Amino acid sequence: QVQLVESGGGLVQPGGSLRLSCVASGSIFSINDMGWYRQIPGKQRELVATITSSGSTNYADSVKGRFTISRDNAKNTGYLQMNSLKPEDTAVYYCNAGITYYLSTGPYMINRWGQGTQVTVSS
């Protein structure tokens, strides 16, 4: 069973920082594109940042210059470093990844979401 598990969320004051992690586990051959998304209750899930397998990144305008997405392919782990946090960054943050994994019948590709981690920015 391939799964993603996020960690690192919490309560932080405006201007503070958090680092989210997303670890993929299972019979993984490779992880393709990874992304971080966030969702506020009653609103659609929105893109925060993405990173390709070769390291190319893309950011939502609202987080450019404040957030940094990265990955460690050897550890099957993605990260989201969030600096200069604002109250409007408060949301549940989700990790998403395209994963190639192995079963006895051969390789398969699947898209997986993590369970989400709450980030609250408040004084």
ABEGO torsion letter per residue (X at the ends): XBBBBBBGBEBBBBGBBBBBBBBBBEBBABBBBBBBBBBBBGBBBBBABBBBAAGBBBBBAAABGABBBBBBAAAGBBBBBBBGBBAAABBBBBBBBBBBBBBAAEBBBBBBBBAEBBBBBBX
